[in-house]
Amino acid sequence: MVDFIVFLVLFLGGFVLFGISHELPTGQGIAFTGGILLVSLAMAYAMRQRGSATKRTDNWNQNQQ
């Protein structure tokens, strides 16, 4: 559950930065780039989690303990 909340905060935070970037008087590029980075980080965070639709036990060479 915590993993999903972290993913959701990063993902939606990135979209918020996308949305407000055009309204800022300065720093539009920084806000937009930050949004891209947050969404990318959220997707990478979700993909690194164990288990997936493929039902593999060893995703990304992570050893189960």
mmCIF file as gemmi writes it, N, C-alpha and C atoms, coordinates in Angstrom:
data_model
loop_
_atom_site.group_PDB
_atom_site.id
_atom_site.type_symbol
_atom_site.label_atom_id
_atom_site.label_alt_id
_atom_site.label_comp_id
_atom_site.label_asym_id
_atom_site.label_entity_id
_atom_site.label_seq_id
_atom_site.pdbx_PDB_ins_code
_atom_site.Cartn_x
_atom_site.Cartn_y
_atom_site.Cartn_z
_atom_site.occupancy
_atom_site.B_iso_or_equiv
_atom_site.pdbx_formal_charge
_atom_site.auth_seq_id
_atom_site.auth_asym_id
_atom_site.pdbx_PDB_model_num
ATOM 1 N N . MET Axp A 1 ? 0.821 -1.187 0 1 0 ? 1 A 1
ATOM 2 C CA . MET Axp A 1 ? 0 0 0 1 0 ? 1 A 1
ATOM 3 C C . MET Axp A 1 ? 0.872 1.263 0 1 0 ? 1 A 1
ATOM 4 N N . VAL Axp A 2 ? 1.94 1.244 0.767 1 0 ? 2 A 1
ATOM 5 C CA . VAL Axp A 2 ? 2.835 2.399 0.826 1 0 ? 2 A 1
ATOM 6 C C . VAL Axp A 2 ? 3.477 2.632 -0.539 1 0 ? 2 A 1
ATOM 7 N N . ASP Axp A 3 ? 3.832 1.553 -1.22 1 0 ? 3 A 1
ATOM 8 C CA . ASP Axp A 3 ? 4.431 1.686 -2.55 1 0 ? 3 A 1
ATOM 9 C C . ASP Axp A 3 ? 3.479 2.382 -3.52 1 0 ? 3 A 1
ATOM 10 N N . PHE Axp A 4 ? 2.211 2.036 -3.439 1 0 ? 4 A 1
ATOM 11 C CA . PHE Axp A 4 ? 1.233 2.658 -4.328 1 0 ? 4 A 1
ATOM 12 C C . PHE Axp A 4 ? 1.085 4.145 -4.018 1 0 ? 4 A 1
ATOM 13 N N . ILE Axp A 5 ? 1.095 4.495 -2.738 1 0 ? 5 A 1
ATOM 14 C CA . ILE Axp A 5 ? 0.966 5.897 -2.352 1 0 ? 5 A 1
ATOM 15 C C . ILE Axp A 5 ? 2.17 6.697 -2.841 1 0 ? 5 A 1
ATOM 16 N N . VAL Axp A 6 ? 3.365 6.136 -2.694 1 0 ? 6 A 1
ATOM 17 C CA . VAL Axp A 6 ? 4.574 6.817 -3.188 1 0 ? 6 A 1
ATOM 18 C C . VAL Axp A 6 ? 4.479 6.995 -4.694 1 0 ? 6 A 1
ATOM 19 N N . PHE Axp A 7 ? 4.081 5.944 -5.407 1 0 ? 7 A 1
ATOM 20 C CA . PHE Axp A 7 ? 3.925 6.041 -6.861 1 0 ? 7 A 1
ATOM 21 C C . PHE Axp A 7 ? 2.917 7.119 -7.231 1 0 ? 7 A 1
ATOM 22 N N . LEU Axp A 8 ? 1.78 7.11 -6.564 1 0 ? 8 A 1
ATOM 23 C CA . LEU Axp A 8 ? 0.716 8.056 -6.898 1 0 ? 8 A 1
ATOM 24 C C . LEU Axp A 8 ? 1.137 9.5 -6.637 1 0 ? 8 A 1
ATOM 25 N N . VAL Axp A 9 ? 1.831 9.748 -5.525 1 0 ? 9 A 1
ATOM 26 C CA . VAL Axp A 9 ? 2.294 11.101 -5.22 1 0 ? 9 A 1
ATOM 27 C C . VAL Axp A 9 ? 3.289 11.577 -6.276 1 0 ? 9 A 1
ATOM 28 N N . LEU Axp A 10 ? 4.241 10.719 -6.648 1 0 ? 10 A 1
ATOM 29 C CA . LEU Axp A 10 ? 5.214 11.097 -7.669 1 0 ? 10 A 1
ATOM 30 C C . LEU Axp A 10 ? 4.543 11.324 -9.019 1 0 ? 10 A 1
ATOM 31 N N . PHE Axp A 11 ? 3.672 10.421 -9.392 1 0 ? 11 A 1
ATOM 32 C CA . PHE Axp A 11 ? 3.022 10.483 -10.699 1 0 ? 11 A 1
ATOM 33 C C . PHE Axp A 11 ? 2.125 11.717 -10.818 1 0 ? 11 A 1
ATOM 34 N N . LEU Axp A 12 ? 1.264 11.91 -9.826 1 0 ? 12 A 1
ATOM 35 C CA . LEU Axp A 12 ? 0.364 13.057 -9.893 1 0 ? 12 A 1
ATOM 36 C C . LEU Axp A 12 ? 1.107 14.368 -9.675 1 0 ? 12 A 1
ATOM 37 N N . GLY Axp A 13 ? 2.152 14.34 -8.862 1 0 ? 13 A 1
ATOM 38 C CA . GLY Axp A 13 ? 2.974 15.531 -8.687 1 0 ? 13 A 1
ATOM 39 C C . GLY Axp A 13 ? 3.614 15.964 -9.988 1 0 ? 13 A 1
ATOM 40 N N . GLY Axp A 14 ? 4.046 15.006 -10.784 1 0 ? 14 A 1
ATOM 41 C CA . GLY Axp A 14 ? 4.6 15.317 -12.092 1 0 ? 14 A 1
ATOM 42 C C . GLY Axp A 14 ? 3.576 15.961 -13.004 1 0 ? 14 A 1
ATOM 43 N N . PHE Axp A 15 ? 2.347 15.453 -12.961 1 0 ? 15 A 1
ATOM 44 C CA . PHE Axp A 15 ? 1.305 16.043 -13.8 1 0 ? 15 A 1
ATOM 45 C C . PHE Axp A 15 ? 0.907 17.428 -13.316 1 0 ? 15 A 1
ATOM 46 N N . VAL Axp A 16 ? 0.969 17.65 -12.017 1 0 ? 16 A 1
ATOM 47 C CA . VAL Axp A 16 ? 0.702 18.992 -11.497 1 0 ? 16 A 1
ATOM 48 C C . VAL Axp A 16 ? 1.761 19.959 -12.015 1 0 ? 16 A 1
ATOM 49 N N . LEU Axp A 17 ? 3.022 19.54 -11.999 1 0 ? 17 A 1
ATOM 50 C CA . LEU Axp A 17 ? 4.072 20.401 -12.534 1 0 ? 17 A 1
ATOM 51 C C . LEU Axp A 17 ? 3.882 20.66 -14.018 1 0 ? 17 A 1
ATOM 52 N N . PHE Axp A 18 ? 3.446 19.637 -14.768 1 0 ? 18 A 1
ATOM 53 C CA . PHE Axp A 18 ? 3.118 19.853 -16.18 1 0 ? 18 A 1
ATOM 54 C C . PHE Axp A 18 ? 2.06 20.941 -16.314 1 0 ? 18 A 1
ATOM 55 N N . GLY Axp A 19 ? 1.029 20.845 -15.487 1 0 ? 19 A 1
ATOM 56 C CA . GLY Axp A 19 ? -0.112 21.75 -15.595 1 0 ? 19 A 1
ATOM 57 C C . GLY Axp A 19 ? 0.205 23.181 -15.224 1 0 ? 19 A 1
ATOM 58 N N . ILE Axp A 20 ? 1.028 23.372 -14.192 1 0 ? 20 A 1
ATOM 59 C CA . ILE Axp A 20 ? 1.293 24.746 -13.764 1 0 ? 20 A 1
ATOM 60 C C . ILE Axp A 20 ? 2.455 25.381 -14.52 1 0 ? 20 A 1
ATOM 61 N N . SER Axp A 21 ? 3.187 24.592 -15.266 1 0 ? 21 A 1
ATOM 62 C CA . SER Axp A 21 ? 4.387 25.139 -15.907 1 0 ? 21 A 1
ATOM 63 C C . SER Axp A 21 ? 4.069 26.252 -16.895 1 0 ? 21 A 1
ATOM 64 N N . HIS Axp A 22 ? 2.95 26.171 -17.597 1 0 ? 22 A 1
ATOM 65 C CA . HIS Axp A 22 ? 2.634 27.217 -18.577 1 0 ? 22 A 1
ATOM 66 C C . HIS Axp A 22 ? 2.114 28.495 -17.927 1 0 ? 22 A 1
ATOM 67 N N . GLU Axp A 23 ? 1.707 28.436 -16.653 1 0 ? 23 A 1
ATOM 68 C CA . GLU Axp A 23 ? 1.173 29.612 -15.972 1 0 ? 23 A 1
ATOM 69 C C . GLU Axp A 23 ? 2.241 30.403 -15.227 1 0 ? 23 A 1
ATOM 70 N N . LEU Axp A 24 ? 3.413 29.843 -15.036 1 0 ? 24 A 1
ATOM 71 C CA . LEU Axp A 24 ? 4.457 30.511 -14.28 1 0 ? 24 A 1
ATOM 72 C C . LEU Axp A 24 ? 5.067 31.658 -15.087 1 0 ? 24 A 1
ATOM 73 N N . PRO Axp A 25 ? 5.36 32.779 -14.418 1 0 ? 25 A 1
ATOM 74 C CA . PRO Axp A 25 ? 5.982 33.892 -15.148 1 0 ? 25 A 1
ATOM 75 C C . PRO Axp A 25 ? 7.433 33.586 -15.534 1 0 ? 25 A 1
ATOM 76 N N . THR Axp A 26 ? 8.139 32.87 -14.706 1 0 ? 26 A 1
ATOM 77 C CA . THR Axp A 26 ? 9.515 32.455 -15.021 1 0 ? 26 A 1
ATOM 78 C C . THR Axp A 26 ? 9.691 31.01 -14.594 1 0 ? 26 A 1
ATOM 79 N N . GLY Axp A 27 ? 10.619 30.352 -15.203 1 0 ? 27 A 1
ATOM 80 C CA . GLY Axp A 27 ? 10.94 28.975 -14.815 1 0 ? 27 A 1
ATOM 81 C C . GLY Axp A 27 ? 10.009 27.927 -15.383 1 0 ? 27 A 1
ATOM 82 N N . GLN Axp A 28 ? 9.377 28.242 -16.515 1 0 ? 28 A 1
ATOM 83 C CA . GLN Axp A 28 ? 8.47 27.259 -17.119 1 0 ? 28 A 1
ATOM 84 C C . GLN Axp A 28 ? 9.215 25.986 -17.512 1 0 ? 28 A 1
ATOM 85 N N . GLY Axp A 29 ? 10.402 26.163 -18.062 1 0 ? 29 A 1
ATOM 86 C CA . GLY Axp A 29 ? 11.182 25.005 -18.505 1 0 ? 29 A 1
ATOM 87 C C . GLY Axp A 29 ? 11.615 24.132 -17.346 1 0 ? 29 A 1
ATOM 88 N N . ILE Axp A 30 ? 11.968 24.755 -16.24 1 0 ? 30 A 1
ATOM 89 C CA . ILE Axp A 30 ? 12.389 23.997 -15.053 1 0 ? 30 A 1
ATOM 90 C C . ILE Axp A 30 ? 11.214 23.202 -14.493 1 0 ? 30 A 1
ATOM 91 N N . ALA Axp A 31 ? 10.036 23.84 -14.408 1 0 ? 31 A 1
ATOM 92 C CA . ALA Axp A 31 ? 8.852 23.15 -13.89 1 0 ? 31 A 1
ATOM 93 C C . ALA Axp A 31 ? 8.447 22.003 -14.806 1 0 ? 31 A 1
ATOM 94 N N . PHE Axp A 32 ? 8.481 22.236 -16.11 1 0 ? 32 A 1
ATOM 95 C CA . PHE Axp A 32 ? 8.105 21.187 -17.057 1 0 ? 32 A 1
ATOM 96 C C . PHE Axp A 32 ? 9.091 20.025 -16.995 1 0 ? 32 A 1
ATOM 97 N N . THR Axp A 33 ? 10.379 20.346 -16.932 1 0 ? 33 A 1
ATOM 98 C CA . THR Axp A 33 ? 11.398 19.302 -16.825 1 0 ? 33 A 1
ATOM 99 C C . THR Axp A 33 ? 11.252 18.531 -15.518 1 0 ? 33 A 1
ATOM 100 N N . GLY Axp A 34 ? 10.945 19.245 -14.444 1 0 ? 34 A 1
ATOM 101 C CA . GLY Axp A 34 ? 10.694 18.578 -13.164 1 0 ? 34 A 1
ATOM 102 C C . GLY Axp A 34 ? 9.516 17.624 -13.248 1 0 ? 34 A 1
ATOM 103 N N . GLY Axp A 35 ? 8.476 18.02 -13.983 1 0 ? 35 A 1
ATOM 104 C CA . GLY Axp A 35 ? 7.321 17.14 -14.179 1 0 ? 35 A 1
ATOM 105 C C . GLY Axp A 35 ? 7.694 15.881 -14.934 1 0 ? 35 A 1
ATOM 106 N N . ILE Axp A 36 ? 8.496 16.037 -15.972 1 0 ? 36 A 1
ATOM 107 C CA . ILE Axp A 36 ? 8.952 14.87 -16.737 1 0 ? 36 A 1
ATOM 108 C C . ILE Axp A 36 ? 9.766 13.94 -15.835 1 0 ? 36 A 1
ATOM 109 N N . LEU Axp A 37 ? 10.637 14.531 -15.036 1 0 ? 37 A 1
ATOM 110 C CA . LEU Axp A 37 ? 11.475 13.712 -14.15 1 0 ? 37 A 1
ATOM 111 C C . LEU Axp A 37 ? 10.642 12.998 -13.089 1 0 ? 37 A 1
ATOM 112 N N . LEU Axp A 38 ? 9.649 13.67 -12.524 1 0 ? 38 A 1
ATOM 113 C CA . LEU Axp A 38 ? 8.816 13.018 -11.51 1 0 ? 38 A 1
ATOM 114 C C . LEU Axp A 38 ? 7.991 11.874 -12.094 1 0 ? 38 A 1
ATOM 115 N N . VAL Axp A 39 ? 7.411 12.079 -13.26 1 0 ? 39 A 1
ATOM 116 C CA . VAL Axp A 39 ? 6.628 11.004 -13.883 1 0 ? 39 A 1
ATOM 117 C C . VAL Axp A 39 ? 7.542 9.834 -14.247 1 0 ? 39 A 1
ATOM 118 N N . SER Axp A 40 ? 8.733 10.129 -14.763 1 0 ? 40 A 1
ATOM 119 C CA . SER Axp A 40 ? 9.683 9.07 -15.101 1 0 ? 40 A 1
ATOM 120 C C . SER Axp A 40 ? 10.128 8.315 -13.856 1 0 ? 40 A 1
ATOM 121 N N . LEU Axp A 41 ? 10.369 9.043 -12.783 1 0 ? 41 A 1
ATOM 122 C CA . LEU Axp A 41 ? 10.76 8.412 -11.526 1 0 ? 41 A 1
ATOM 123 C C . LEU Axp A 41 ? 9.641 7.534 -10.981 1 0 ? 41 A 1
ATOM 124 N N . ALA Axp A 42 ? 8.401 8.003 -11.104 1 0 ? 42 A 1
ATOM 125 C CA . ALA Axp A 42 ? 7.258 7.203 -10.65 1 0 ? 42 A 1
ATOM 126 C C . ALA Axp A 42 ? 7.153 5.904 -11.44 1 0 ? 42 A 1
ATOM 127 N N . MET Axp A 43 ? 7.332 5.986 -12.753 1 0 ? 43 A 1
ATOM 128 C CA . MET Axp A 43 ? 7.245 4.781 -13.571 1 0 ? 43 A 1
ATOM 129 C C . MET Axp A 43 ? 8.39 3.823 -13.257 1 0 ? 43 A 1
ATOM 130 N N . ALA Axp A 44 ? 9.582 4.348 -13.064 1 0 ? 44 A 1
ATOM 131 C CA . ALA Axp A 44 ? 10.719 3.499 -12.713 1 0 ? 44 A 1
ATOM 132 C C . ALA Axp A 44 ? 10.493 2.852 -11.355 1 0 ? 44 A 1
ATOM 133 N N . TYR Axp A 45 ? 9.925 3.593 -10.416 1 0 ? 45 A 1
ATOM 134 C CA . TYR Axp A 45 ? 9.638 3.059 -9.083 1 0 ? 45 A 1
ATOM 135 C C . TYR Axp A 45 ? 8.634 1.916 -9.166 1 0 ? 45 A 1
ATOM 136 N N . ALA Axp A 46 ? 7.625 2.082 -10.007 1 0 ? 46 A 1
ATOM 137 C CA . ALA Axp A 46 ? 6.614 1.032 -10.154 1 0 ? 46 A 1
ATOM 138 C C . ALA Axp A 46 ? 7.195 -0.207 -10.829 1 0 ? 46 A 1
ATOM 139 N N . MET Axp A 47 ? 8.074 -0.031 -11.79 1 0 ? 47 A 1
ATOM 140 C CA . MET Axp A 47 ? 8.634 -1.171 -12.517 1 0 ? 47 A 1
ATOM 141 C C . MET Axp A 47 ? 9.658 -1.949 -11.709 1 0 ? 47 A 1
ATOM 142 N N . ARG Axp A 48 ? 10.245 -1.349 -10.688 1 0 ? 48 A 1
ATOM 143 C CA . ARG Axp A 48 ? 11.255 -2.045 -9.909 1 0 ? 48 A 1
ATOM 144 C C . ARG Axp A 48 ? 10.642 -2.956 -8.846 1 0 ? 48 A 1
ATOM 145 N N . GLN Axp A 49 ? 9.334 -2.888 -8.643 1 0 ? 49 A 1
ATOM 146 C CA . GLN Axp A 49 ? 8.679 -3.676 -7.617 1 0 ? 49 A 1
ATOM 147 C C . GLN Axp A 49 ? 8.674 -5.156 -7.989 1 0 ? 49 A 1
ATOM 148 N N . ARG Axp A 50 ? 8.762 -5.993 -6.989 1 0 ? 50 A 1
ATOM 149 C CA . ARG Axp A 50 ? 8.704 -7.438 -7.218 1 0 ? 50 A 1
ATOM 150 C C . ARG Axp A 50 ? 7.326 -7.838 -7.735 1 0 ? 50 A 1
ATOM 151 N N . GLY Axp A 51 ? 7.335 -8.876 -8.555 1 0 ? 51 A 1
ATOM 152 C CA . GLY Axp A 51 ? 6.087 -9.383 -9.085 1 0 ? 51 A 1
ATOM 153 C C . GLY Axp A 51 ? 5.544 -8.491 -10.184 1 0 ? 51 A 1
ATOM 154 N N . SER Axp A 52 ? 4.846 -9.077 -11.093 1 0 ? 52 A 1
ATOM 155 C CA . SER Axp A 52 ? 4.258 -8.308 -12.181 1 0 ? 52 A 1
ATOM 156 C C . SER Axp A 52 ? 3.224 -9.187 -12.862 1 0 ? 52 A 1
ATOM 157 N N . ALA Axp A 53 ? 2.758 -8.726 -13.981 1 0 ? 53 A 1
ATOM 158 C CA . ALA Axp A 53 ? 1.789 -9.508 -14.736 1 0 ? 53 A 1
ATOM 159 C C . ALA Axp A 53 ? 2.416 -10.786 -15.289 1 0 ? 53 A 1
ATOM 160 N N . THR Axp A 54 ? 3.756 -10.82 -15.385 1 0 ? 54 A 1
ATOM 161 C CA . THR Axp A 54 ? 4.415 -12.015 -15.893 1 0 ? 54 A 1
ATOM 162 C C . THR Axp A 54 ? 4.601 -13.067 -14.805 1 0 ? 54 A 1
ATOM 163 N N . LYS Axp A 55 ? 4.33 -12.712 -13.574 1 0 ? 55 A 1
ATOM 164 C CA . LYS Axp A 55 ? 4.435 -13.617 -12.416 1 0 ? 55 A 1
ATOM 165 C C . LYS Axp A 55 ? 5.857 -14.13 -12.216 1 0 ? 55 A 1
ATOM 166 N N . ARG Axp A 56 ? 6.847 -13.36 -12.612 1 0 ? 56 A 1
ATOM 167 C CA . ARG Axp A 56 ? 8.238 -13.755 -12.392 1 0 ? 56 A 1
ATOM 168 C C . ARG Axp A 56 ? 8.591 -13.571 -10.932 1 0 ? 56 A 1
ATOM 169 N N . THR Axp A 57 ? 9.43 -14.429 -10.434 1 0 ? 57 A 1
ATOM 170 C CA . THR Axp A 57 ? 9.862 -14.298 -9.042 1 0 ? 57 A 1
ATOM 171 C C . THR Axp A 57 ? 11.156 -13.529 -8.929 1 0 ? 57 A 1
ATOM 172 N N . ASP Axp A 58 ? 11.854 -13.317 -10.057 1 0 ? 58 A 1
ATOM 173 C CA . ASP Axp A 58 ? 13.151 -12.65 -10.011 1 0 ? 58 A 1
ATOM 174 C C . ASP Axp A 58 ? 13.18 -11.473 -10.983 1 0 ? 58 A 1
ATOM 175 N N . ASN Axp A 59 ? 12.351 -10.459 -10.715 1 0 ? 59 A 1
ATOM 176 C CA . ASN Axp A 59 ? 12.352 -9.271 -11.567 1 0 ? 59 A 1
ATOM 177 C C . ASN Axp A 59 ? 13.606 -8.457 -11.329 1 0 ? 59 A 1
ATOM 178 N N . TRP Axp A 60 ? 14.235 -8.012 -12.395 1 0 ? 60 A 1
ATOM 179 C CA . TRP Axp A 60 ? 15.372 -7.114 -12.34 1 0 ? 60 A 1
ATOM 180 C C . TRP Axp A 60 ? 16.515 -7.687 -11.507 1 0 ? 60 A 1
ATOM 181 N N . ASN Axp A 61 ? 16.676 -9.002 -11.522 1 0 ? 61 A 1
ATOM 182 C CA . ASN Axp A 61 ? 17.747 -9.674 -10.799 1 0 ? 61 A 1
ATOM 183 C C . ASN Axp A 61 ? 17.726 -9.404 -9.308 1 0 ? 61 A 1
ATOM 184 N N . GLN Axp A 62 ? 16.566 -9.217 -8.74 1 0 ? 62 A 1
ATOM 185 C CA . GLN Axp A 62 ? 16.428 -9.042 -7.299 1 0 ? 62 A 1
ATOM 186 C C . GLN Axp A 62 ? 16.25 -10.417 -6.681 1 0 ? 62 A 1
ATOM 187 N N . ASN Axp A 63 ? 17.071 -10.733 -5.74 1 0 ? 63 A 1
ATOM 188 C CA . ASN Axp A 63 ? 16.957 -12.018 -5.051 1 0 ? 63 A 1
ATOM 189 C C . ASN Axp A 63 ? 15.895 -11.906 -3.964 1 0 ? 63 A 1
ATOM 190 N N . GLN Axp A 64 ? 15.03 -12.891 -3.917 1 0 ? 64 A 1
ATOM 191 C CA . GLN Axp A 64 ? 14.023 -12.901 -2.86 1 0 ? 64 A 1
ATOM 192 C C . GLN Axp A 64 ? 14.649 -13.379 -1.563 1 0 ? 64 A 1
ATOM 193 N N . GLN Axp A 65 ? 14.248 -12.738 -0.504 1 0 ? 65 A 1
ATOM 194 C CA . GLN Axp A 65 ? 14.794 -13.117 0.802 1 0 ? 65 A 1
ATOM 195 C C . GLN Axp A 65 ? 13.716 -13.579 1.714 1 0 ? 65 A 1
